[in-house]
Amino acid sequence: MKALMKRAVPDVMELLTEIRATARYEYTAYPTLPDILEKPSKKIADQIWEARPTFRHPDYSMRAAHPDIKVTALDTNAAYLSALKCWLPIGRLEHTTGADGVNPKRSGVHLITPAPWAHPHLPNPLGDRDEPGALWVTDATLRLLLRLSGPKYKLTPAPEIHESWTSGATENYLDTLRKVLAAARDEALTTQDSLMEAYVKAMYSKLVSTMGESDANRKIIRPDWMHIVRAQAHANLWGKAYKAHQAGLDIIALLGTDELHVTGDPWQVFDQGRGLSQMKIKYSKAKESGEYMVGKVKSDG
């Protein structure tokens, strides 16, 4: 196990190279980066906001006077693996102003001023943010906000777009790699091969964490990709939360890339299991059963 963990990054990069051998185009592995994607130091992050949610429903609490409502904590399977299917910029990022850089066939990062979120019972798709005003977000986050402002959802006005750094993009660049790793993961689960399962998890998770700027991976420096994949995982989780909400379940908590807590029966909405399209119970030391009780702390009004 220890030896395989050390090999995960070079192995997944070699696998990516083999998969891309007959591709029609090649990506820029070391593009010139705009200042917003440069880290001032190893301990200070760049300027991109990934929209990681930390939502808790304001009307419910475990400390309520009458905690009589059952909550089930759910866990998304292989969130980063599923998020490898996202729109990634292929070449060097180019600067545009206004909405000129926003195009279904382009991807990158965008400076936006979001509209206020007026739904306290639903997680803000931008996550928890203390400072108002403009911020840099990834293409995955902007696509989610634009969908939510469209005719299907009508949940929020569209954000104001000030400027962008984008390139021509594809949604399929890492998708073949995702399919190969997903098939290996399915085989590991079927055969109960815990070693293969851990190895596959290390490959995709370490790929995401090192594709930005890491001494562990010298074959690619694409912090824009890293932020986009992570933001796509958050967007995927938000979509699951909204699906549960539409089915009549209340969203008690939405945390990180994979944790969703809901009232009611989650299995009327999701299939239970360990497949990529399924959900499983989220266990913790504090909640060994994956279920707990909450109560209302204020009236619906």
C-alpha positions, 0 to 999 in steps of 0.5 A: 500500500505504501509503495503504491501511494508513492507511485500514484502521481507518476502512474496516473500521469503516465496513464494520461499520456497513454490515453492521449496518444491518439488525441487530435490536440495537446494541452499546454502543460506549462502555460504563462499564468496571470497573476491571479493564479500565482501563489504569493508563497507556499502558505498563501493561496492564489485569488481563485474562489472555489465555492466550497460550501459549508451550509447549515440550515438556519431553522434546525439544530441538534440543540433545539428544545424538541429534536424530533426530526430525523436527519440522514448524513449522506456521502458522495462516492469519489467526488473528484473522480466524477468531477474530472468531467468538466470544461477545461481550457486547453491552451494559454489563458487569454484576457478579455473584458466584460462578458466577451470571454464567456462562451460554451466552448471556452473555459478559465476563470472569471471576475464576477460580482454575484447577485445576493442569494435570497434562499436561506433554506438552500445552500448558496452556490458560491459557498460561505463568503465573508466579503461582499463584492467582486471575486474570481471564480472558475468556469465551473462555478460561473456555469452553475450560476448562469444555469441557476439564473436561467429559465429552468431554475430562476433562483437568482439574477445572473452575475455581473461579469467584469473580466476573464482569463480563458482559452478554447476548451473541451469537456472530454479532456480528462473524461477518458481517464475518468472512465478508465479509473471508474472501471478499475474502481468498479472492478475493485469494489466487485472483487473486494480488492481494497488495495486496488480501490485505495490505489485508484483513489490515490491516483485521481485525488493526487492528480487533482491536488498536484496538477496545480503547482506541486513538487510532487508533479513536475509534468503539469502546472495547471492551477486553473485545472485544479480549481475548475475540477474542485469547483466542479465537485462542489457544483455536482454536490449542490446539484444533488442537494437541489434534487433532494430539495425538489423531492421535498427533503430539507437540506440540513447541511452541505459540506465540502465536496461530498457531504449532504445531510437531509431530512426524510427518506433519502432513498426515495431520491438517491440509489444507495450504494458505492457506485459513482451515481449512488450515495452512501451513509456518511459515518463519523465518530460523533454519528456512528449510525449516520443518522441523528435528530434535530428540531426546529429553532424558529417558526417557518415565518 
